[in-house]
């Protein structure tokens, strides 16, 4: 999209009331725009637009649908303190700078699927009355999603967190789905409450993960690889099975002070409330398995330590990846850097292939 004859102007619509459908799609805002404090009585369509300068939408009320999809925000965008009473469509949108979407209320379904954030995102303190969809998003930045409440399903499947992810103190009253996602920086879910099914199946964890002080109900980390420490200190397992099967924990795992409350039916069934079948742990890191969540001494049933040969293999792969990533970081822009990026991706994938081969080979082993 190219600028139009009015794109060099700054537009100020702050405080305006739009009583009919608004269609500002395919617009190019070249010098900045302000829609703060506006109210939209019908559908507000601001899709497929380019914002080349700062865009302000704070403290606005949307009574109908709000459509932002397929837009590009090249400068900071401010959308905090808004009340969305209709559906929100923001799929495949690109945020190239800081984005503030904090303290918003979404009363109907919201959809940011396949969107990309390159600057810091602050979407803390939000309430989602219906489903929230962040599937296949890419956060190439630090993310703050702390203190949010999800009344219905929250979907973060196949999402990539490249920076730190702060999601502490959230409440998930329905399903929470993070499967097949990547957490490359440190991730904080501490103090969060998961009331229903929670899935972290097949995730790649490159940084530390903090799930201390959480309440977890029927959660699965099956088929995941954790290269740094993960902690469940003081976490309450409030019923349903918690599955960690076929995973690698190379940075240590901590259940100090964890507690487990299973139902009479679950105790009668005889299945362990927490399962570590075909799991591999690093003997050089601290691993704490607290009673009564785990019974007996030593490692949980079905798990074992990585052998010295397996540890050496992992160390070599990590060293190769770290060296390639540093070379990529130091390289000048150009075709050579693109080739280096491909090498970094290949070495990164090799780590996951190693973990996958290890855990799937174990599935057919005779313990």
N, C-alpha and C positions, 0 to 999 in steps of 0.2 A: 504494500500500500504506500502511496506517495502523498506528500502534503498537498493540500488544496489552497485556494486563494485566501482563506481565513485562518489557516493553521498557525500562522505566526502570532496570532492574538492570544491573550490570556482571557479565559472565559470564567465568569463568576456567577454561578446559579445558586449560591448558598441561601438556605432558608426558603427556597421555592416550593410551592405545592403544585404537583402535576396531577390534574384531575382526570386525565384521559391517558390512553396508552402512549408511552414515550418510545420512539424509535430513533436512537442515535447510533445505530449499528454502522460499521464500516466507516468510522470517523477517524481522523488523524488530528490529535491534540498536540500541537507542536510546542507550545509555550506554557502549558500548565492549565489546569482546570480545577474548579472548586464546586462540588455538589454537596458540601457539608450541610447537615440540618435539613435536608430535603425530605419531602414525603411524596410517595408515588401511589395513587389510588388504584391504578390498573397496572398492567405489565410494563416493566422498565427493561427495554432491550438496548444494552450497550455492548453488544457482542462484536467480534471481529474488528476491534478498534486498536489503534496504536496511541499510546500515551508517551510522548517523547520527553515530557517534563513531569514534575510532581503532580499527582492526582489526589484529590481530597474528597472522600465520601463519608466522613465521620458523622455519627449521631443521626443517621437517616432512617426513615421508616418505609418499608416496602410492603404494601398491602397485597399486591399481586405477585406474579413471577418476577424474579430478578435474573436477567440473562447477561452474563459476562464472558461467555465461552469464546475461545479462539482469539483472545486479545493478547496484546503485548504491552507490558508496563516497563518502560526503559529507565524510569526514575522511580523514586520512592512513591509508594501508594499507601494511603491512610484510609482504612475502612473500619475503624473500631467503633464500638458503642452503637451498633446498628441493630434494628429490629426487623427481621425478615419473616413476614407472616405468610408468605407464599413460598413456593419452591425456588431454590437457587441453582442455577446452571452456570458453572464456571469451568467446564471441561477444557482440556488442551490449551490452557492459558499459561503464558510465560511471564514470570516476575523476575526482572533482571537486577533489581535493586531491593532495598529494604521494603518489607510489606508488614503492615500492622493491621491485623484482623482480630484484635483482642476484644474481650467483653461483648461479643455479639450474641444475639439470641436468634436461633433458627427454629422456627415452629413447624416447618414442613421439611421434606427431604432436601438434602444438599449434595451436590456432585462436583468434585474437583478432579475427577479421574484424568490421568495422563497429563497433569499439569507439571510445570517445572518452576522451581524457586532457586534463584542464584544468589540472592541477597538474604540477609537474616529474616526469618519469618517469626513473628510473634502472633500466635493465635490462642493465647492463654485465656482462661476464664470464660470460655464460651459454653453455651447450652444448646444441645442439639435435640430437638423434640422428636424428630423422626430420623430415618437412616442418614448416616454421613458416609460418603464414599470418597476415599482418597487413594483408590487402587491405581497402581502403576504410575504413581507420582515420583518425581525426582527432586530431592532436596540437596542441592549442591552447596549447602550452607548450614549454619547452626539453626536449630528449630526449637521454639518454645511453644509447647502445647499443654502446659501445666494447668491444673485446676479446672479441667473441662468436665462437663457432665453429658453423657450420651444415653438418652432414654431408650433408643432403639439401636439396631446393629451399627457398629463402627467398623468400616472396612478399610484396611491399610495393606491389602495383599499386593505382593510384587512391587513394593515401594522401596526406593533407595534413599537411605539417610547417609549422606556423605560427611556431615559434620556431627557435632554433638546434638543429641535429641533429648530435650527436657519434657517429660510427660508425667511428672510426679503429681500426686494428689488428685488424680482423675477418678471418676466413677463411671463404670460401664454397666448399665442396668440390663442390657441385652447382650448379644454376642459381640466379641471383640476379635477381629480376624487380621492377623499380621503375617500370615504364612507366606513363605518364599520371598521375604523381604531381606534387605541388606542393611546392617547397622555398622557403619564403618568408623564412627566415632563413639565416644562414651554415651551410654543411654541410661536415662533415669526414669524408672516407673515407680519409685518408692512411694509408699503410702497410698497406692491406688487400690480401688475396690473393683473386682471383676465378679459380677453376680451370676453370670451364665457362662456358656461355653467360650473358651478363650483358646485361640490357636496361634502358635508360633512355629508351625511345622515347616521344616526345610529352610530355616533362616540362617543367614550368615552373619555372625557377630564378630567384628574385628576389634572393637573397643570393649571397655568394661561395661557390664550390665548390672544395674542396681534394681532389684525387686524386693528390697527389704521393707518390712512393715506392710506388705500388701495382704489383701484377702483374695484368694484364688479358688475358683470353683471349676472343676473339670477343665484343666488346662493341659495343653500338649505342646512340648518342645521337640517332638520326635523328628529325627533326621536332621538335626541342626549341628553346626560347627561353631564352637566358642574358642577363640584364640586368646582372650584375656579373661580375667576373673568375672564370675557371676555370683551374686549374693542374694540369698533369701532370708537374711537375718530377721528373726521376729515375724516372719510371714505366717499367716493363718491359712491352712488348707481346709476349706470349709465344706467339703463334701464333693462327691464325684471323684473320678480317678485323675491323677496328675502324672502324665506320661513324659518321660525323658528318653525313651528308647532310641537306640541306633544313633547316638550322638557322640561327639567328641568334645571333651572339656579340657582344653590344653592349658588353661590359665588358672585352674582351681575353682572350687565351688563351695559355698558356705551356707549351711542351714542352721547356724547357731540360733537357739531360741525359737526355732520354728515350732508350730503346733498344728495338730491335725484333729478335725472333728468330723468323723464319718457317721452316717446314719446306721441304725440297727440293721437295715436291709443290706447295706454295703459290707458290714462286718460279717453278716451271715454268709454272703457270697464267697468270702474267703480270699478275694483278690487283694493284693497289696494296694493301699491307697496311692502310693508313689512308686512308679516303676522305672527301673534303670537297666532294663534288659539290653544287652549288646552295646553298652556304653564304655567309653575309654577315657581315662583320667590321667593327668600328668603327676607322676610321683614326686616331682621336684617342687610342686606347689602345695599349699595347704588346702585340704579337702575336709570339711566338717559335715558330718551327717548326724543330726540331732535326734535323740530319743524324745518323744515316742513316735515321731514321724517315721524313723527308721529303727528297726529292732536288731538286736545282735551287735556284734563288733565288726570292725573292718568296713569294707566297701559294701554297697547294696548288692543284693543278689543279682547275678547276671552281668555285672560290670567287672572291669579289671583295669590295671594300670597299663599305660603304653610301655612297650619294651624299649630298651636302649636303642635298638635299631630303628624302631618307629619314631622315637624322639629325634634321632639324628636326621632321619628323612624329613621330618617336619621342619627342623631347624634349618636345613639346607634350602628348603623351599621358601621359608620365610625370609632368609637372608637374600636369596635371589630376587624375590619380590621387592624387598626394601631397597636394594641397590638399584633396580630398574626404576622404581618410583622416584628415587632421588635424582637419577640421571634425567628422567622426564621433567621433573620440577626445574632443574637447572638449564634445560635446553631452550634455545631461542625458538620463537614461533616459526613454523614452516613445515615442509613435507617430512623432514627428519623427525620432528616432534610428533607428527601423526603416527609415524612408524613406531616410535618409542611408546606411544600410548597403547598401540596394539600389543606390544610386548608386555606391558604392565598388565593388561587385561588377561593375556594368556597365562602369565605366571600366577595371577590371582585365581583364575579358574583352576589352575593345577593344584592349588591348595585344597579347593573344594572337591576336586576329583579324588585326591588322596583320602580325604575324610570319607567321602561316599564309598570308595572302594573298601576302606577299612571296615566301616560299619555294615556294609552289605555282605562282605565276606564273613563277618562274624555271625550274621543271621543264619548261616548254614553250618556253623561250627557246633561241635558237641562239647558243651561246657562240662 
